[in-house]
């Protein structure tokens, strides 16, 4: 191997390391900016809450989805995984409706549909408020 080959290989490795660093910085910045912490099963999930009716996003939920969409658009390799949370009665339909509402909001904010994945509903949370949410993860 020549010195020129070593130089090219070193440059390529440096570029890959730089890209990995940028992706990690974006994920960390999102976590810091939102001040939100995980949900059932995924500690990095962002919690998007719905109002007391369980059908409409809260103002904070809308704002959080706008920030998530911004991060997803900036990092084209990331998939957005969406999981609704069942209520105390185990209502899967309500969890799916909320998850679809989040999906539609992210699409409206410019996230391509092929990068959005709906997950199985999560088990019921301990409180009614915690059950009226959707967990969103960037992977």
Phi, psi and omega in degrees: 000135182273170178296327179293319177298318178299320181294316180295317180296318178297320178297315181297316179296321178296321179295316179298315179299322178296318179295315178301317179299319179294319179297313179299319179298321178296317179295316179296318179298320178298316180297318180292316184295324184273335181064019182256147176234158190322179180226197182297117174092328182231104183295345180266359183294144175266136182265119179252116186264151176249161181289182185299333177287340181081002184250335183246140176293147171285165176302317179297323178297317177299316180295319179297318179296324176297319179291320178297316179299319179299316178295319180295320178294326181284339182236085188295344180278345185278141170263151176251117181256128187241127180224118174284161179248131178293154174275182184300333179277357181080024184292100179288326182298317179296319178298320179291321177299316179295319179298319178294322177299317178295315179302312181297322178296317179294321176298316179297334178268015171093009177275124181299138182304328181291350178257009180247127181233129175271132179259168174299145178302144179276158177300157179303145178271174183287331182239161179298318180299315181294334178281341178268055182215167173231134177265133181237127180238140172260123182230000000 
